[in-house]
C-alpha cells in the first residue's frame, strides 16, 4: 500500500481524478480534494449535506449533488463554492456535463438542465418517479432511467421528449451508449439494448436477479452484474 486517506464517515461517492488530484464526496458531508501521489489533503468543502453522488469535472469546477437537495459547483483549485442550485429533494444521481450545461436527476422526480457557469436553470422535466440514474448525453439527447420504470430520452437543447420505453421495474442503473445503442439495467432483471434515436428494443437479456449497477462496454461486449453476485459479458 502506498497510502490511504480516511474521511470522517463512509464514502459512497466514486472518485474522479484530474491532473494528479482525486475528488470525492462522503457521508460526512464533505467534498475532498486529495493529492493522488501522496494522499495528502489539498482541501475539503463542507457541502452541508451527505454526498452519495459522484463528482464531475468541468474546466475549473467540481460539480456534485448532495442529499440535502443541492447541486454544488466548487472551484477545484481553491475549494470555494462558485454556485449552488436547489432542487429541494435529495440528489443521488451523479451529474453529467455537456455543451455548457449540467444534467442531473433527483428525488423530486425531475431531470434538471443547469448552466454550468452560473447554476441557472435552463429546463427541467418531470417523470412519475424519483431519479437515481445518472444521465448520459449522446448526439443531442439526454438519456436516463426513472423510478417510474421508464427509460427516457429528451432533447438536450429544447427539453422535448424524444422517446420513452417502459420496463417492468424501477431503474437505478445509469445508461451507457455505444454504437448508437443505449444499454441499461432494470430491477425487473433484464439488461436492455435500445436504439438511441427511436428507443426501439434491439434485445434484452434476462438474469435471475435485479440489476442496480451500470453496464460497461468494452471490446464489443456489454459487461454488467446483478445483485445475486453474478457478472455477465454479453456479445
C-alpha positions in Angstrom: 0.0 0.0 0.0 1.3 3.4 -1.0 -1.1 5.5 1.1 -4.6 5.6 2.5 -6.9 8.5 3.3 -9.6 8.4 6.0 -12.7 10.6 5.7 -14.9 11.1 8.7 -17.6 8.7 7.5 -18.5 6.3 4.8 -17.5 7.1 1.2 -20.2 6.0 -1.4 -19.2 8.6 -4.0 -16.9 7.3 -6.7 -13.7 9.4 -7.1 -12.7 11.3 -10.2 -9.0 12.1 -10.9 -7.7 15.0 -12.8 -4.1 16.4 -13.0 -2.9 14.5 -10.0 -5.8 15.3 -7.7 -8.6 13.0 -6.5 -12.0 14.5 -5.9 -14.8 12.7 -4.0 -17.6 13.2 -1.5 -18.5 11.5 1.7 -21.4 10.8 4.0 -19.6 13.1 6.4 -21.0 16.0 4.2 -17.6 17.0 2.9 -16.2 17.0 -0.6 -12.5 16.3 -0.6 -9.5 17.1 -2.9 -6.6 14.7 -2.2 -3.1 14.5 -3.8 -3.1 11.3 -5.9 0.6 10.8 -5.4 0.9 11.3 -1.6 -2.7 11.0 -0.2 -2.3 14.5 1.4 -5.5 16.5 1.7 -5.5 19.6 -0.5 -8.8 21.0 0.7 -12.2 20.0 1.9 -15.5 21.7 1.3 -18.5 21.4 3.7 -21.4 20.7 1.4 -23.9 20.8 4.4 -25.5 17.5 3.1 -24.4 13.9 2.7 -22.7 13.2 -0.6 -23.5 9.9 -2.4 -23.3 11.5 -5.9 -20.0 11.2 -7.7 -18.5 14.5 -8.9 -17.8 15.6 -12.4 -15.1 18.0 -13.5 -15.8 20.8 -15.9 -12.9 23.2 -16.6 -12.2 24.8 -13.1 -15.2 23.4 -11.4 -16.1 20.2 -9.4 -19.8 19.7 -9.6 -21.7 17.3 -7.3 -25.1 16.7 -5.9 -26.0 16.4 -2.2 -28.7 14.6 -0.2 -29.9 18.0 1.2 -31.0 18.8 -2.3 -28.3 21.0 -3.8 -26.2 20.8 -6.9 -22.9 22.5 -5.9 -20.1 23.8 -8.1 -16.7 24.2 -6.3 -13.5 25.7 -7.7 -11.1 22.8 -8.0 -8.1 24.9 -7.1 -9.4 26.9 -4.1 -12.1 24.6 -2.8 -14.5 27.6 -2.7 -18.1 27.4 -3.9 -18.9 29.1 -7.2 -22.6 28.5 -7.3 -25.4 26.2 -6.0 -28.7 25.1 -7.4 -31.5 23.9 -5.2 -33.9 21.0 -6.2 -35.4 20.7 -2.7 -35.0 17.0 -2.8 -32.1 14.5 -2.3 -29.7 14.1 -5.2 -28.3 10.6 -5.6 -27.7 10.9 -9.3 -24.3 11.9 -10.5 -24.3 14.9 -12.8 -23.2 14.9 -16.5 -21.8 17.9 -18.3 -22.2 18.6 -22.0 -22.2 21.7 -24.2 -22.3 24.2 -21.3 -24.9 22.5 -19.2 -25.1 20.2 -16.3 -27.7 17.4 -16.3 -28.8 15.7 -13.1 -31.8 13.8 -11.8 -33.2 13.9 -8.3 -35.8 12.5 -5.9 -38.1 15.4 -6.9 -38.8 13.2 -10.0 -37.3 15.8 -12.3 -34.4 15.8 -14.7 -32.7 19.2 -14.5 -30.6 21.1 -17.0 -28.5 23.9 -15.4 -26.0 26.3 -16.9 -22.5 25.1 -15.9 -21.0 28.6 -15.4 -23.9 30.2 -13.5 -26.0 27.5 -12.0 -29.1 29.0 -13.6 -31.9 26.6 -14.6 -32.3 26.1 -18.4 -35.1 23.5 -18.2 -36.5 20.7 -16.2 -38.9 17.8 -16.9 -40.9 15.7 -14.5 -41.2 11.9 -14.6 -43.5 9.9 -12.4 -40.8 8.5 -10.1 -37.5 9.5 -8.3 -34.4 9.6 -10.5 -31.4 7.8 -9.2 -30.0 7.0 -12.6 -27.2 9.3 -13.8 -27.9 10.8 -17.2 -25.8 10.2 -20.4 -25.7 12.7 -23.2 -25.3 11.5 -26.8 -25.9 13.1 -30.2 -28.1 15.9 -28.8 -30.2 13.8 -26.4 -30.2 13.1 -22.7 -30.8 9.5 -21.6 -31.7 8.3 -18.1 -33.9 5.8 -16.2 -36.5 6.7 -13.6 -38.1 5.0 -10.6 -41.4 5.0 -12.6 -40.0 2.1 -14.7 -39.3 4.1 -17.8 -36.2 4.8 -19.8 -36.3 8.3 -21.2 -34.6 10.3 -24.0 -35.0 14.1 -24.0 -33.8 16.7 -26.5 -30.6 18.3 -24.9 -31.3 21.8 -26.1 -35.0 22.2 -26.0 -36.2 19.6 -23.5 -38.7 17.9 -25.8 -39.3 14.2 -25.1 -37.8 12.1 -28.0 -38.9 8.7 -26.7 -39.7 6.6 -23.7 -39.7 2.9 -23.1 -41.3 1.1 -20.1 -39.5 -1.8 -18.3 -41.1 -3.9 -15.6 -39.3 -2.4 -12.6 -37.8 0.9 -11.3 -34.5 1.9 -12.8 -31.4 2.7 -10.7 -28.8 1.8 -13.4 -27.3 4.5 -15.4 -27.3 4.2 -19.2 -24.2 3.6 -21.3 -24.2 4.4 -25.0 -22.1 2.8 -27.7 -22.6 2.3 -31.5 -26.0 4.1 -31.4 -27.3 1.7 -28.8 -28.4 2.5 -25.2 -27.6 -0.1 -22.6 -29.3 0.0 -19.2 -30.3 -2.5 -16.5 -33.6 -2.6 -14.6 -34.8 -4.1 -11.3 -37.0 -6.4 -13.4 -33.8 -8.4 -14.0 -33.3 -7.5 -17.7 -30.5 -5.7 -19.4 -32.0 -3.6 -22.2 -30.4 -2.6 -25.5 -32.3 0.2 -27.2 -31.8 2.1 -30.4 -30.6 5.6 -29.4 -32.6 7.5 -32.0 -36.0 6.0 -31.6 -36.0 3.9 -28.4 -36.7 0.6 -30.2 -35.8 -2.6 -28.4 -32.8 -4.3 -30.1 -32.7 -7.1 -27.5 -32.9 -7.7 -23.8 -31.1 -10.2 -21.6 -32.8 -11.9 -18.6 -30.9 -12.5 -15.4 -32.2 -14.2 -12.2 -32.0 -11.1 -10.1 -32.4 -7.3 -10.0 -29.9 -5.0 -11.7 -28.9 -1.9 -9.9 -25.4 -1.4 -11.4 -24.5 0.4 -14.6 -23.1 -1.6 -17.6 -19.8 -1.1 -19.3 -18.9 -1.6 -22.9 -15.5 -2.9 -23.9 -14.1 -5.0 -26.8 -17.6 -5.5 -28.3 -19.0 -6.9 -25.1 -21.5 -5.4 -22.6 -20.4 -6.2 -19.0 -22.7 -5.9 -16.0 -23.7 -7.6 -12.8 -26.8 -8.4 -10.8 -27.4 -8.3 -7.1 -27.0 -12.1 -6.6 -23.3 -11.7 -7.3 -23.2 -12.8 -11.0 -21.2 -10.9 -13.6 -22.2 -11.1 -17.2 -20.4 -10.4 -20.5 -22.8 -10.3 -23.5 -21.6 -10.1 -27.1 
